[in-house]
Amino acid sequence: MLDILRDFEQAALHFSPQVLVLGGIGLVVLGLCIWLGGLRWARLFAGLIGASLGFLVAYFFTAGQTIALVLMTVIGAGFGMFFFRTLLILVGGIIVVILVGVMFIVPTLQERGWTWPHEQQSTPEAPLGNWQTLQLLERQTQYAQDQIGQAAREMNVTGIALAVGAGILIAIIGAFFPRLIGALSCSLLGTSLIFLGMVSLLLYKGARPLTSMYENGRFYGLVLGGMIVFGTILSLVLSPGRKDHTKDKSQEGD
């Protein structure tokens, strides 16, 4: 698995700078907004998440038909803005399920080995344009999804039970403490976007962020865990609940 990460980093040296830089900056800025003020703009972010999910569903299940893409994007945005608390709890549960599942999937990928097939050779022979970069990333992402999906299907019962149980636990806690799980979901999502954005920017600089994280997994795990905890607390502090707002207004009136 380490070889394929190195291969991808080598290929990224030929990616379009505009895709890596603009995409990285956009992800970092969006991630910081969600990480810091997710609860304050929860309805807006939930609408964006719903729109993105609707677009992806239409893209993968309707072969990218324009009418379906527009319709599902609008429906997803409306659902997200109307049921924003439910959607945030759902997103948090999904992310937790994925994180727990990754802990069991990665060892399987390590045992099986993972290399690019000849037709998916990742190292281009010349610098790529914007569209060529996006096409190569799409092919590599699809192949990675197939490999990860196959490893997930081979996951043992214990891993499946722990992943599903963690997601259910988040949903149950969210039913009683929606603001807490909402803040956690925003922190998880914001941290993930910041992480992806920084990887993109580091790849543009010719660094090796993926192999570094793979070789120092515990250290980066602690860093990401600290960001998630701090972001959750910060979101709760910066976005007080309705009761806090009522108390503030009554004190100002006195």
C-alpha positions in Angstrom: 0.0 0.0 0.0 2.9 2.3 0.7 4.1 1.9 -3.0 0.8 3.0 -4.4 0.8 6.1 -2.2 4.3 7.0 -3.4 3.2 6.3 -7.0 0.3 8.7 -6.6 2.5 11.4 -5.1 4.9 11.0 -8.0 2.0 11.4 -10.4 0.8 14.5 -8.6 4.0 16.3 -9.7 2.5 16.3 -13.2 -1.0 17.5 -12.1 -2.3 20.9 -13.1 -1.2 23.5 -10.5 -4.6 25.2 -10.8 -6.4 22.1 -9.7 -4.2 21.4 -6.8 -3.8 25.0 -5.5 -7.4 26.3 -6.1 -8.9 23.1 -5.0 -6.7 22.9 -1.9 -7.4 26.5 -0.9 -11.1 26.1 -1.4 -11.2 23.0 0.7 -9.2 24.6 3.5 -11.4 27.7 3.6 -14.6 25.8 3.5 -13.3 23.4 6.1 -12.3 26.2 8.5 -15.8 27.8 8.1 -17.5 24.5 9.0 -14.9 23.7 11.8 -15.3 27.1 13.5 -18.9 28.1 12.9 -20.7 25.0 11.9 -23.5 25.4 14.4 -23.9 29.1 13.7 -24.5 28.5 10.0 -25.8 25.0 10.5 -28.8 25.4 8.2 -26.7 26.8 5.3 -24.0 24.1 5.6 -26.7 21.4 5.9 -28.2 22.7 2.7 -24.8 22.5 0.9 -24.3 19.0 2.2 -27.8 18.0 1.1 -27.2 19.5 -2.3 -23.9 17.7 -2.7 -25.4 14.3 -1.6 -28.3 14.8 -4.0 -25.9 15.6 -6.9 -23.7 12.6 -6.1 -26.7 10.2 -6.0 -28.0 11.5 -9.3 -24.5 11.3 -10.9 -23.9 7.7 -9.9 -27.4 6.3 -10.4 -28.6 8.2 -13.5 -25.4 8.3 -15.6 -25.1 12.0 -15.1 -28.4 13.1 -16.7 -28.8 16.9 -16.5 -32.4 17.0 -15.4 -31.8 14.4 -12.7 -28.6 16.3 -11.5 -30.5 19.6 -11.2 -33.6 18.1 -9.6 -31.8 16.0 -7.0 -29.4 18.9 -6.1 -32.4 21.1 -5.4 -34.3 18.4 -3.5 -31.2 17.6 -1.4 -30.6 21.3 -0.6 -34.2 21.7 0.5 -34.1 18.6 2.6 -30.8 19.7 4.2 -32.1 23.2 5.1 -35.4 21.9 6.5 -34.1 18.9 8.4 -30.6 20.4 9.2 -30.3 18.9 12.7 -31.2 15.4 11.4 -28.8 15.7 8.5 -25.9 16.9 10.7 -26.4 13.9 13.1 -26.6 11.6 10.1 -23.4 13.0 8.6 -21.6 12.6 11.9 -22.7 9.0 12.2 -21.6 8.2 8.7 -18.2 9.7 9.2 -17.7 7.8 12.5 -18.7 4.6 10.7 -16.1 5.3 8.0 -13.4 6.1 10.5 -14.0 2.9 12.5 -14.2 0.8 9.3 -10.9 2.2 8.0 -9.1 0.8 11.0 -10.2 -2.7 9.9 -9.9 -2.1 6.1 -6.3 -0.8 6.0 -4.8 -4.0 7.4 -6.7 -6.0 4.8 -5.3 -3.8 2.0 -1.8 -4.2 3.5 -2.0 -7.9 3.4 -3.4 -8.1 -0.1 -1.2 -5.5 -1.6 -2.4 -2.8 -3.9 -0.9 -1.7 -7.2 -2.2 0.2 -10.2 -3.2 -2.0 -13.1 -1.4 -1.3 -16.4 -4.4 0.5 -17.9 -4.6 2.6 -14.7 -1.0 3.6 -14.7 -0.9 6.7 -12.5 2.4 8.4 -13.5 1.8 10.6 -16.6 4.5 11.1 -19.1 4.0 14.9 -19.4 2.4 17.7 -17.5 -1.4 17.5 -17.5 -4.0 20.2 -18.1 -6.9 21.0 -15.8 -9.3 18.6 -17.6 -6.8 15.8 -18.0 -5.9 16.1 -14.3 -9.6 15.8 -13.3 -10.1 12.8 -15.6 -7.0 11.0 -14.2 -8.2 11.7 -10.6 -11.7 10.3 -11.5 -10.2 7.1 -12.8 -7.9 6.7 -9.8 -10.7 7.5 -7.4 -13.0 4.9 -9.1 -10.3 2.2 -8.9 -9.5 3.1 -5.3 -13.3 2.8 -4.5 -13.4 -0.7 -6.0 -10.4 -1.8 -4.0 -11.6 -0.4 -0.7 -15.1 -1.7 -1.4 -13.8 -5.2 -1.9 -11.7 -5.0 1.3 -14.8 -3.7 3.2 -16.8 -6.7 2.0 -14.1 -9.0 3.5 -14.2 -7.2 6.8 -14.9 -9.5 9.7 -18.0 -9.5 11.8 -16.3 -7.7 14.7 -15.3 -4.8 12.5 -18.8 -4.5 11.0 -20.4 -4.6 14.4 -18.1 -2.0 15.9 -18.6 0.4 12.9 -22.3 0.0 12.8 -22.5 0.2 16.6 -20.5 3.4 16.7 -22.8 5.0 14.1 -25.9 4.0 16.1 -24.4 5.3 19.3 -23.9 8.7 17.6 -27.5 8.7 16.4 -28.8 7.9 19.9 -26.7 10.6 21.6 -27.8 13.0 18.9 -31.4 12.4 19.8 -30.9 13.6 23.3 -28.0 16.1 22.7 -28.5 17.4 19.2 -26.2 20.5 19.6 -23.3 18.3 20.9 -23.5 15.8 18.0 -24.2 18.7 15.6 -21.0 20.4 16.8 -19.1 17.1 16.6 -20.4 16.5 13.0 -19.3 19.9 11.9 -15.9 19.4 13.5 -15.5 16.0 11.9 -16.5 17.3 8.5 -14.4 20.5 8.8 -11.3 18.7 9.9 -11.7 16.2 7.0 -11.9 19.1 4.5 -9.0 20.9 6.0 -7.0 17.7 5.9 -7.8 17.1 2.2 -7.0 20.7 1.3 -3.7 20.6 3.0 -2.8 17.3 1.2 -3.6 19.0 -2.1 -1.4 22.0 -1.4 1.5 19.9 -0.1 1.3 17.7 -3.3 1.6 20.9 -5.3 4.8 21.8 -3.4 6.2 18.4 -4.2 6.0 17.1 -0.6 5.1 13.5 0.4 2.1 14.0 2.8 0.4 10.7 2.2 3.5 8.5 2.8 4.4 10.6 5.8 0.9 10.1 7.3 1.0 6.4 6.5 4.4 6.0 8.3 3.4 8.2 11.3 -0.2 7.2 11.6 -0.3 7.5 15.4 1.0 11.1 15.5 -1.3 12.3 12.8 -4.2 10.5 14.4 -3.6 12.4 17.7 -3.4 15.7 15.7 -6.6 15.0 13.9 -8.3 13.8 17.1 -7.2 17.0 18.9 -8.6 19.2 16.1 -11.9 17.3 16.2 -12.2 17.8 20.0 -11.1 21.4 19.9 -13.4 22.2 17.0 -16.4 20.6 18.8 -15.8 22.7 21.9 -15.1 25.9 19.9 -18.3 25.4 17.9 -20.4 25.1 21.0 -18.8 28.2 22.6 -19.1 30.4 19.5 -22.7 29.3 18.8 -24.7 29.5 22.0 -28.1 27.8 22.1 -31.4 29.6 22.2 -31.6 29.6 26.0 -28.3 31.4 26.2 -29.5 34.0 23.7 -32.7 34.5 25.8 -30.7 35.0 29.0 -28.5 37.6 27.2 -31.4 39.6 25.9 -33.2 39.6 29.3 -30.0 40.8 31.0 -29.7 43.6 28.5 -33.3 44.6 29.1 -32.6 44.9 32.9 
